[in-house]
Amino acid sequence: MNSILNSLLIKTQRFLGPHSSSVTSARHQSSKLDSKSHRVDNLEKRFLVWTGKYKSVAEVPTFVEQNVVERARNRMRIRIANYMMAATALACVVMVYFGKQAAQRGDSVAKQNLEWHRQVNEEAKK
């Protein structure tokens, strides 16, 4: 689309003359659209706010440069991955704690399995 627009601008410039103000303003508009070519959705607006690019969601413009959005996505991807790693490590520590408490009470997976089979067999006999 960009090449079509550029070729149309060149043809128009040839037709109107080299110093036409409408052609230069159209080229300026085209360069503006190229630099801010990504329309951001609500999630991307929040990413831009959470990464510190903008202060609030209301301040985020409708069109933002693609590289700024990609940088915000990458930062959020890294941040979420770090939170997930921390949550996984915390869950592992909690499971070890509960497993040690169950071992002190004398509970085990083998005992739970035997109890479950005993209940299933009693129900099947009825």
Phi and psi in radians as a Rosetta constraint file:
Dihedral C 1 N 2 CA 2 C 2 CIRCULARHARMONIC -1.098 0.35
Dihedral N 2 CA 2 C 2 N 3 CIRCULARHARMONIC -0.739 0.35
Dihedral C 2 N 3 CA 3 C 3 CIRCULARHARMONIC -1.193 0.35
Dihedral N 3 CA 3 C 3 N 4 CIRCULARHARMONIC -0.609 0.35
Dihedral C 3 N 4 CA 4 C 4 CIRCULARHARMONIC -1.130 0.35
Dihedral N 4 CA 4 C 4 N 5 CIRCULARHARMONIC -0.760 0.35
Dihedral C 4 N 5 CA 5 C 5 CIRCULARHARMONIC -1.117 0.35
Dihedral N 5 CA 5 C 5 N 6 CIRCULARHARMONIC -0.750 0.35
Dihedral C 5 N 6 CA 6 C 6 CIRCULARHARMONIC -1.119 0.35
Dihedral N 6 CA 6 C 6 N 7 CIRCULARHARMONIC -0.745 0.35
Dihedral C 6 N 7 CA 7 C 7 CIRCULARHARMONIC -1.151 0.35
Dihedral N 7 CA 7 C 7 N 8 CIRCULARHARMONIC -0.635 0.35
Dihedral C 7 N 8 CA 8 C 8 CIRCULARHARMONIC -1.133 0.35
Dihedral N 8 CA 8 C 8 N 9 CIRCULARHARMONIC -0.701 0.35
Dihedral C 8 N 9 CA 9 C 9 CIRCULARHARMONIC -1.132 0.35
Dihedral N 9 CA 9 C 9 N 10 CIRCULARHARMONIC -0.686 0.35
Dihedral C 9 N 10 CA 10 C 10 CIRCULARHARMONIC -1.135 0.35
Dihedral N 10 CA 10 C 10 N 11 CIRCULARHARMONIC -0.774 0.35
Dihedral C 10 N 11 CA 11 C 11 CIRCULARHARMONIC -1.094 0.35
Dihedral N 11 CA 11 C 11 N 12 CIRCULARHARMONIC -0.706 0.35
Dihedral C 11 N 12 CA 12 C 12 CIRCULARHARMONIC -1.148 0.35
Dihedral N 12 CA 12 C 12 N 13 CIRCULARHARMONIC -0.689 0.35
Dihedral C 12 N 13 CA 13 C 13 CIRCULARHARMONIC -1.126 0.35
Dihedral N 13 CA 13 C 13 N 14 CIRCULARHARMONIC -0.697 0.35
Dihedral C 13 N 14 CA 14 C 14 CIRCULARHARMONIC -1.111 0.35
Dihedral N 14 CA 14 C 14 N 15 CIRCULARHARMONIC -0.661 0.35
Dihedral C 14 N 15 CA 15 C 15 CIRCULARHARMONIC -1.267 0.35
Dihedral N 15 CA 15 C 15 N 16 CIRCULARHARMONIC -0.751 0.35
Dihedral C 15 N 16 CA 16 C 16 CIRCULARHARMONIC -1.537 0.35
Dihedral N 16 CA 16 C 16 N 17 CIRCULARHARMONIC -0.408 0.35
Dihedral C 16 N 17 CA 17 C 17 CIRCULARHARMONIC 2.037 0.35
Dihedral N 17 CA 17 C 17 N 18 CIRCULARHARMONIC 2.837 0.35
Dihedral C 17 N 18 CA 18 C 18 CIRCULARHARMONIC -1.271 0.35
Dihedral N 18 CA 18 C 18 N 19 CIRCULARHARMONIC -0.349 0.35
Dihedral C 18 N 19 CA 19 C 19 CIRCULARHARMONIC -1.945 0.35
Dihedral N 19 CA 19 C 19 N 20 CIRCULARHARMONIC 0.614 0.35
Dihedral C 19 N 20 CA 20 C 20 CIRCULARHARMONIC -1.359 0.35
Dihedral N 20 CA 20 C 20 N 21 CIRCULARHARMONIC 2.282 0.35
Dihedral C 20 N 21 CA 21 C 21 CIRCULARHARMONIC -1.270 0.35
Dihedral N 21 CA 21 C 21 N 22 CIRCULARHARMONIC -0.537 0.35
Dihedral C 21 N 22 CA 22 C 22 CIRCULARHARMONIC -1.183 0.35
Dihedral N 22 CA 22 C 22 N 23 CIRCULARHARMONIC -0.604 0.35
Dihedral C 22 N 23 CA 23 C 23 CIRCULARHARMONIC -1.220 0.35
Dihedral N 23 CA 23 C 23 N 24 CIRCULARHARMONIC -0.762 0.35
Dihedral C 23 N 24 CA 24 C 24 CIRCULARHARMONIC -1.163 0.35
Dihedral N 24 CA 24 C 24 N 25 CIRCULARHARMONIC -0.640 0.35
Dihedral C 24 N 25 CA 25 C 25 CIRCULARHARMONIC -1.212 0.35
Dihedral N 25 CA 25 C 25 N 26 CIRCULARHARMONIC -0.612 0.35
Dihedral C 25 N 26 CA 26 C 26 CIRCULARHARMONIC -1.157 0.35
Dihedral N 26 CA 26 C 26 N 27 CIRCULARHARMONIC -0.696 0.35
Dihedral C 26 N 27 CA 27 C 27 CIRCULARHARMONIC -1.132 0.35
Dihedral N 27 CA 27 C 27 N 28 CIRCULARHARMONIC -0.683 0.35
Dihedral C 27 N 28 CA 28 C 28 CIRCULARHARMONIC -1.116 0.35
Dihedral N 28 CA 28 C 28 N 29 CIRCULARHARMONIC -0.723 0.35
Dihedral C 28 N 29 CA 29 C 29 CIRCULARHARMONIC -1.089 0.35
Dihedral N 29 CA 29 C 29 N 30 CIRCULARHARMONIC -0.724 0.35
Dihedral C 29 N 30 CA 30 C 30 CIRCULARHARMONIC -1.093 0.35
Dihedral N 30 CA 30 C 30 N 31 CIRCULARHARMONIC -0.742 0.35
Dihedral C 30 N 31 CA 31 C 31 CIRCULARHARMONIC -1.178 0.35
Dihedral N 31 CA 31 C 31 N 32 CIRCULARHARMONIC -0.566 0.35
Dihedral C 31 N 32 CA 32 C 32 CIRCULARHARMONIC -1.129 0.35
Dihedral N 32 CA 32 C 32 N 33 CIRCULARHARMONIC -0.749 0.35
Dihedral C 32 N 33 CA 33 C 33 CIRCULARHARMONIC -1.164 0.35
Dihedral N 33 CA 33 C 33 N 34 CIRCULARHARMONIC -0.609 0.35
Dihedral C 33 N 34 CA 34 C 34 CIRCULARHARMONIC -1.179 0.35
Dihedral N 34 CA 34 C 34 N 35 CIRCULARHARMONIC -0.704 0.35
Dihedral C 34 N 35 CA 35 C 35 CIRCULARHARMONIC -1.298 0.35
Dihedral N 35 CA 35 C 35 N 36 CIRCULARHARMONIC -0.554 0.35
Dihedral C 35 N 36 CA 36 C 36 CIRCULARHARMONIC -2.097 0.35
Dihedral N 36 CA 36 C 36 N 37 CIRCULARHARMONIC 1.183 0.35
Dihedral C 36 N 37 CA 37 C 37 CIRCULARHARMONIC -1.736 0.35
Dihedral N 37 CA 37 C 37 N 38 CIRCULARHARMONIC -0.036 0.35
Dihedral C 37 N 38 CA 38 C 38 CIRCULARHARMONIC -1.844 0.35
Dihedral N 38 CA 38 C 38 N 39 CIRCULARHARMONIC 2.133 0.35
Dihedral C 38 N 39 CA 39 C 39 CIRCULARHARMONIC -1.460 0.35
Dihedral N 39 CA 39 C 39 N 40 CIRCULARHARMONIC 2.125 0.35
Dihedral C 39 N 40 CA 40 C 40 CIRCULARHARMONIC -1.567 0.35
Dihedral N 40 CA 40 C 40 N 41 CIRCULARHARMONIC 2.491 0.35
Dihedral C 40 N 41 CA 41 C 41 CIRCULARHARMONIC -1.694 0.35
Dihedral N 41 CA 41 C 41 N 42 CIRCULARHARMONIC -3.081 0.35
Dihedral C 41 N 42 CA 42 C 42 CIRCULARHARMONIC -1.106 0.35
Dihedral N 42 CA 42 C 42 N 43 CIRCULARHARMONIC -0.703 0.35
Dihedral C 42 N 43 CA 43 C 43 CIRCULARHARMONIC -1.140 0.35
Dihedral N 43 CA 43 C 43 N 44 CIRCULARHARMONIC -0.744 0.35
Dihedral C 43 N 44 CA 44 C 44 CIRCULARHARMONIC -1.153 0.35
Dihedral N 44 CA 44 C 44 N 45 CIRCULARHARMONIC -0.609 0.35
Dihedral C 44 N 45 CA 45 C 45 CIRCULARHARMONIC -1.082 0.35
Dihedral N 45 CA 45 C 45 N 46 CIRCULARHARMONIC -0.739 0.35
Dihedral C 45 N 46 CA 46 C 46 CIRCULARHARMONIC -1.140 0.35
Dihedral N 46 CA 46 C 46 N 47 CIRCULARHARMONIC -0.690 0.35
Dihedral C 46 N 47 CA 47 C 47 CIRCULARHARMONIC -1.041 0.35
Dihedral N 47 CA 47 C 47 N 48 CIRCULARHARMONIC -0.757 0.35
Dihedral C 47 N 48 CA 48 C 48 CIRCULARHARMONIC -1.123 0.35
Dihedral N 48 CA 48 C 48 N 49 CIRCULARHARMONIC -0.582 0.35
Dihedral C 48 N 49 CA 49 C 49 CIRCULARHARMONIC -1.312 0.35
Dihedral N 49 CA 49 C 49 N 50 CIRCULARHARMONIC -0.784 0.35
Dihedral C 49 N 50 CA 50 C 50 CIRCULARHARMONIC -1.145 0.35
Dihedral N 50 CA 50 C 50 N 51 CIRCULARHARMONIC -0.519 0.35
Dihedral C 50 N 51 CA 51 C 51 CIRCULARHARMONIC -1.489 0.35
Dihedral N 51 CA 51 C 51 N 52 CIRCULARHARMONIC -0.088 0.35
Dihedral C 51 N 52 CA 52 C 52 CIRCULARHARMONIC 1.606 0.35
Dihedral N 52 CA 52 C 52 N 53 CIRCULARHARMONIC 0.161 0.35
Dihedral C 52 N 53 CA 53 C 53 CIRCULARHARMONIC -1.255 0.35
Dihedral N 53 CA 53 C 53 N 54 CIRCULARHARMONIC -0.673 0.35
Dihedral C 53 N 54 CA 54 C 54 CIRCULARHARMONIC -2.225 0.35
Dihedral N 54 CA 54 C 54 N 55 CIRCULARHARMONIC 2.745 0.35
Dihedral C 54 N 55 CA 55 C 55 CIRCULARHARMONIC -1.446 0.35
Dihedral N 55 CA 55 C 55 N 56 CIRCULARHARMONIC -0.530 0.35
Dihedral C 55 N 56 CA 56 C 56 CIRCULARHARMONIC -2.561 0.35
Dihedral N 56 CA 56 C 56 N 57 CIRCULARHARMONIC 2.868 0.35
Dihedral C 56 N 57 CA 57 C 57 CIRCULARHARMONIC -1.132 0.35
Dihedral N 57 CA 57 C 57 N 58 CIRCULARHARMONIC -0.564 0.35
Dihedral C 57 N 58 CA 58 C 58 CIRCULARHARMONIC -1.172 0.35
Dihedral N 58 CA 58 C 58 N 59 CIRCULARHARMONIC -0.474 0.35
Dihedral C 58 N 59 CA 59 C 59 CIRCULARHARMONIC -1.364 0.35
Dihedral N 59 CA 59 C 59 N 60 CIRCULARHARMONIC -0.303 0.35
Dihedral C 59 N 60 CA 60 C 60 CIRCULARHARMONIC -1.259 0.35
Dihedral N 60 CA 60 C 60 N 61 CIRCULARHARMONIC 2.192 0.35
Dihedral C 60 N 61 CA 61 C 61 CIRCULARHARMONIC -1.273 0.35
Dihedral N 61 CA 61 C 61 N 62 CIRCULARHARMONIC 2.919 0.35
Dihedral C 61 N 62 CA 62 C 62 CIRCULARHARMONIC -1.170 0.35
Dihedral N 62 CA 62 C 62 N 63 CIRCULARHARMONIC -0.700 0.35
Dihedral C 62 N 63 CA 63 C 63 CIRCULARHARMONIC -1.979 0.35
Dihedral N 63 CA 63 C 63 N 64 CIRCULARHARMONIC 2.289 0.35
Dihedral C 63 N 64 CA 64 C 64 CIRCULARHARMONIC -2.300 0.35
Dihedral N 64 CA 64 C 64 N 65 CIRCULARHARMONIC 2.679 0.35
Dihedral C 64 N 65 CA 65 C 65 CIRCULARHARMONIC -1.074 0.35
Dihedral N 65 CA 65 C 65 N 66 CIRCULARHARMONIC 2.489 0.35
Dihedral C 65 N 66 CA 66 C 66 CIRCULARHARMONIC -1.074 0.35
Dihedral N 66 CA 66 C 66 N 67 CIRCULARHARMONIC -0.718 0.35
Dihedral C 66 N 67 CA 67 C 67 CIRCULARHARMONIC -1.179 0.35
Dihedral N 67 CA 67 C 67 N 68 CIRCULARHARMONIC -0.518 0.35
Dihedral C 67 N 68 CA 68 C 68 CIRCULARHARMONIC -1.206 0.35
Dihedral N 68 CA 68 C 68 N 69 CIRCULARHARMONIC -0.734 0.35
Dihedral C 68 N 69 CA 69 C 69 CIRCULARHARMONIC -1.150 0.35
Dihedral N 69 CA 69 C 69 N 70 CIRCULARHARMONIC -0.747 0.35
Dihedral C 69 N 70 CA 70 C 70 CIRCULARHARMONIC -1.097 0.35
Dihedral N 70 CA 70 C 70 N 71 CIRCULARHARMONIC -0.712 0.35
Dihedral C 70 N 71 CA 71 C 71 CIRCULARHARMONIC -1.103 0.35
Dihedral N 71 CA 71 C 71 N 72 CIRCULARHARMONIC -0.723 0.35
Dihedral C 71 N 72 CA 72 C 72 CIRCULARHARMONIC -1.148 0.35
Dihedral N 72 CA 72 C 72 N 73 CIRCULARHARMONIC -0.725 0.35
Dihedral C 72 N 73 CA 73 C 73 CIRCULARHARMONIC -1.069 0.35
Dihedral N 73 CA 73 C 73 N 74 CIRCULARHARMONIC -0.780 0.35
Dihedral C 73 N 74 CA 74 C 74 CIRCULARHARMONIC -1.115 0.35
Dihedral N 74 CA 74 C 74 N 75 CIRCULARHARMONIC -0.710 0.35
Dihedral C 74 N 75 CA 75 C 75 CIRCULARHARMONIC -1.122 0.35
Dihedral N 75 CA 75 C 75 N 76 CIRCULARHARMONIC -0.718 0.35
Dihedral C 75 N 76 CA 76 C 76 CIRCULARHARMONIC -1.188 0.35
Dihedral N 76 CA 76 C 76 N 77 CIRCULARHARMONIC -0.661 0.35
Dihedral C 76 N 77 CA 77 C 77 CIRCULARHARMONIC -1.062 0.35
Dihedral N 77 CA 77 C 77 N 78 CIRCULARHARMONIC -0.768 0.35
Dihedral C 77 N 78 CA 78 C 78 CIRCULARHARMONIC -1.163 0.35
Dihedral N 78 CA 78 C 78 N 79 CIRCULARHARMONIC -0.754 0.35
Dihedral C 78 N 79 CA 79 C 79 CIRCULARHARMONIC -1.093 0.35
Dihedral N 79 CA 79 C 79 N 80 CIRCULARHARMONIC -0.771 0.35
Dihedral C 79 N 80 CA 80 C 80 CIRCULARHARMONIC -1.141 0.35
Dihedral N 80 CA 80 C 80 N 81 CIRCULARHARMONIC -0.707 0.35
Dihedral C 80 N 81 CA 81 C 81 CIRCULARHARMONIC -1.091 0.35
Dihedral N 81 CA 81 C 81 N 82 CIRCULARHARMONIC -0.707 0.35
Dihedral C 81 N 82 CA 82 C 82 CIRCULARHARMONIC -1.127 0.35
Dihedral N 82 CA 82 C 82 N 83 CIRCULARHARMONIC -0.734 0.35
Dihedral C 82 N 83 CA 83 C 83 CIRCULARHARMONIC -1.104 0.35
Dihedral N 83 CA 83 C 83 N 84 CIRCULARHARMONIC -0.686 0.35
Dihedral C 83 N 84 CA 84 C 84 CIRCULARHARMONIC -1.160 0.35
Dihedral N 84 CA 84 C 84 N 85 CIRCULARHARMONIC -0.677 0.35
Dihedral C 84 N 85 CA 85 C 85 CIRCULARHARMONIC -1.121 0.35
Dihedral N 85 CA 85 C 85 N 86 CIRCULARHARMONIC -0.740 0.35
Dihedral C 85 N 86 CA 86 C 86 CIRCULARHARMONIC -1.132 0.35
Dihedral N 86 CA 86 C 86 N 87 CIRCULARHARMONIC -0.728 0.35
Dihedral C 86 N 87 CA 87 C 87 CIRCULARHARMONIC -1.132 0.35
Dihedral N 87 CA 87 C 87 N 88 CIRCULARHARMONIC -0.673 0.35
Dihedral C 87 N 88 CA 88 C 88 CIRCULARHARMONIC -1.140 0.35
Dihedral N 88 CA 88 C 88 N 89 CIRCULARHARMONIC -0.767 0.35
Dihedral C 88 N 89 CA 89 C 89 CIRCULARHARMONIC -1.103 0.35
Dihedral N 89 CA 89 C 89 N 90 CIRCULARHARMONIC -0.745 0.35
Dihedral C 89 N 90 CA 90 C 90 CIRCULARHARMONIC -1.101 0.35
Dihedral N 90 CA 90 C 90 N 91 CIRCULARHARMONIC -0.746 0.35
Dihedral C 90 N 91 CA 91 C 91 CIRCULARHARMONIC -1.100 0.35
Dihedral N 91 CA 91 C 91 N 92 CIRCULARHARMONIC -0.655 0.35
Dihedral C 91 N 92 CA 92 C 92 CIRCULARHARMONIC -1.111 0.35
Dihedral N 92 CA 92 C 92 N 93 CIRCULARHARMONIC -0.753 0.35
Dihedral C 92 N 93 CA 93 C 93 CIRCULARHARMONIC -1.113 0.35
Dihedral N 93 CA 93 C 93 N 94 CIRCULARHARMONIC -0.730 0.35
Dihedral C 93 N 94 CA 94 C 94 CIRCULARHARMONIC -1.128 0.35
Dihedral N 94 CA 94 C 94 N 95 CIRCULARHARMONIC -0.719 0.35
Dihedral C 94 N 95 CA 95 C 95 CIRCULARHARMONIC -1.159 0.35
Dihedral N 95 CA 95 C 95 N 96 CIRCULARHARMONIC -0.659 0.35
Dihedral C 95 N 96 CA 96 C 96 CIRCULARHARMONIC -1.102 0.35
Dihedral N 96 CA 96 C 96 N 97 CIRCULARHARMONIC -0.743 0.35
Dihedral C 96 N 97 CA 97 C 97 CIRCULARHARMONIC -1.063 0.35
Dihedral N 97 CA 97 C 97 N 98 CIRCULARHARMONIC -0.858 0.35
Dihedral C 97 N 98 CA 98 C 98 CIRCULARHARMONIC -1.149 0.35
Dihedral N 98 CA 98 C 98 N 99 CIRCULARHARMONIC -0.604 0.35
Dihedral C 98 N 99 CA 99 C 99 CIRCULARHARMONIC -1.139 0.35
Dihedral N 99 CA 99 C 99 N 100 CIRCULARHARMONIC -0.705 0.35
Dihedral C 99 N 100 CA 100 C 100 CIRCULARHARMONIC -1.167 0.35
Dihedral N 100 CA 100 C 100 N 101 CIRCULARHARMONIC -0.668 0.35
Dihedral C 100 N 101 CA 101 C 101 CIRCULARHARMONIC -1.123 0.35
Dihedral N 101 CA 101 C 101 N 102 CIRCULARHARMONIC -0.719 0.35
Dihedral C 101 N 102 CA 102 C 102 CIRCULARHARMONIC -1.151 0.35
Dihedral N 102 CA 102 C 102 N 103 CIRCULARHARMONIC -0.649 0.35
Dihedral C 102 N 103 CA 103 C 103 CIRCULARHARMONIC -1.155 0.35
Dihedral N 103 CA 103 C 103 N 104 CIRCULARHARMONIC -0.635 0.35
Dihedral C 103 N 104 CA 104 C 104 CIRCULARHARMONIC -1.166 0.35
Dihedral N 104 CA 104 C 104 N 105 CIRCULARHARMONIC -0.596 0.35
Dihedral C 104 N 105 CA 105 C 105 CIRCULARHARMONIC -1.320 0.35
Dihedral N 105 CA 105 C 105 N 106 CIRCULARHARMONIC -0.262 0.35
Dihedral C 105 N 106 CA 106 C 106 CIRCULARHARMONIC 1.654 0.35
Dihedral N 106 CA 106 C 106 N 107 CIRCULARHARMONIC 0.124 0.35
Dihedral C 106 N 107 CA 107 C 107 CIRCULARHARMONIC -1.387 0.35
Dihedral N 107 CA 107 C 107 N 108 CIRCULARHARMONIC 2.552 0.35
Dihedral C 107 N 108 CA 108 C 108 CIRCULARHARMONIC -2.623 0.35
Dihedral N 108 CA 108 C 108 N 109 CIRCULARHARMONIC 2.882 0.35
Dihedral C 108 N 109 CA 109 C 109 CIRCULARHARMONIC -1.166 0.35
Dihedral N 109 CA 109 C 109 N 110 CIRCULARHARMONIC -0.628 0.35
Dihedral C 109 N 110 CA 110 C 110 CIRCULARHARMONIC -1.103 0.35
Dihedral N 110 CA 110 C 110 N 111 CIRCULARHARMONIC -0.754 0.35
Dihedral C 110 N 111 CA 111 C 111 CIRCULARHARMONIC -1.130 0.35
Dihedral N 111 CA 111 C 111 N 112 CIRCULARHARMONIC -0.724 0.35
Dihedral C 111 N 112 CA 112 C 112 CIRCULARHARMONIC -1.098 0.35
Dihedral N 112 CA 112 C 112 N 113 CIRCULARHARMONIC -0.673 0.35
Dihedral C 112 N 113 CA 113 C 113 CIRCULARHARMONIC -1.165 0.35
Dihedral N 113 CA 113 C 113 N 114 CIRCULARHARMONIC -0.773 0.35
Dihedral C 113 N 114 CA 114 C 114 CIRCULARHARMONIC -1.100 0.35
Dihedral N 114 CA 114 C 114 N 115 CIRCULARHARMONIC -0.706 0.35
Dihedral C 114 N 115 CA 115 C 115 CIRCULARHARMONIC -1.120 0.35
Dihedral N 115 CA 115 C 115 N 116 CIRCULARHARMONIC -0.716 0.35
Dihedral C 115 N 116 CA 116 C 116 CIRCULARHARMONIC -1.124 0.35
Dihedral N 116 CA 116 C 116 N 117 CIRCULARHARMONIC -0.768 0.35
Dihedral C 116 N 117 CA 117 C 117 CIRCULARHARMONIC -1.121 0.35
Dihedral N 117 CA 117 C 117 N 118 CIRCULARHARMONIC -0.668 0.35
Dihedral C 117 N 118 CA 118 C 118 CIRCULARHARMONIC -1.073 0.35
Dihedral N 118 CA 118 C 118 N 119 CIRCULARHARMONIC -0.772 0.35
Dihedral C 118 N 119 CA 119 C 119 CIRCULARHARMONIC -1.149 0.35
Dihedral N 119 CA 119 C 119 N 120 CIRCULARHARMONIC -0.720 0.35
Dihedral C 119 N 120 CA 120 C 120 CIRCULARHARMONIC -1.126 0.35
Dihedral N 120 CA 120 C 120 N 121 CIRCULARHARMONIC -0.739 0.35
Dihedral C 120 N 121 CA 121 C 121 CIRCULARHARMONIC -1.162 0.35
Dihedral N 121 CA 121 C 121 N 122 CIRCULARHARMONIC -0.660 0.35
Dihedral C 121 N 122 CA 122 C 122 CIRCULARHARMONIC -1.124 0.35
Dihedral N 122 CA 122 C 122 N 123 CIRCULARHARMONIC -0.714 0.35
Dihedral C 122 N 123 CA 123 C 123 CIRCULARHARMONIC -1.171 0.35
Dihedral N 123 CA 123 C 123 N 124 CIRCULARHARMONIC -0.590 0.35
Dihedral C 123 N 124 CA 124 C 124 CIRCULARHARMONIC -1.260 0.35
Dihedral N 124 CA 124 C 124 N 125 CIRCULARHARMONIC -0.541 0.35
Dihedral C 124 N 125 CA 125 C 125 CIRCULARHARMONIC -1.239 0.35
Dihedral N 125 CA 125 C 125 N 126 CIRCULARHARMONIC -0.479 0.35
